[in-house]
Amino acid sequence: MNIKLIAIGKTDNKSLQTLIDDYQKRLSFYIKFDLEIIPDIKNVKNLSEAQQKEKEGELILSKLTPTDQLILLDENGKNFSSVGFSEELQKKMNSGIKTLVFVIGGPYGFSETVYAKAQGKISLSLMTFSHQMVRLFFIEQLYRGFTILRNEPYHHQ
């Protein structure tokens, strides 16, 4: 199985990007992982919230293939413990999915079209984090999930 994370907008904090790169490198030991950044929409001040979500949604959907399974990182999604998330990853791998795609939306969330295409939603927390921080947190949790599945000492209970 391949895992792809799609995110809107680049990370401009170099310290944060260094950490993201570190966890991407660690994760590559376990699975093929790609982080795909969709550039911020230009001239958003001329767009309504709904129009911005639609434009971002079109860009997100253009990055998918018909066989991809789409999971949205969404505040209204299912909450997992780290162990529970690792178990969910194992189920996905066992089901024969070729590519599992997670998406971090823009500042207003997702368009209805993206919600309709998604096969699931995951919430990382009830708290709100910057989109840049969410990338790091999510990639770290992917890495943690694989270390849990391999019974490695990274995760302590």
Salt bridges, closest charged atoms under 4 A:
ASP22 OD2 - ARG26 NE 3.23
ASP34 OD2 - LYS32 NZ 2.91
GLU36 OE1 - LYS4 NZ 3.51
GLU36 OE2 - LYS63 NZ 3.19
GLU88 OE2 - LYS92 NZ 3.74
GLU140 OE2 - ARG144 NH2 2.84
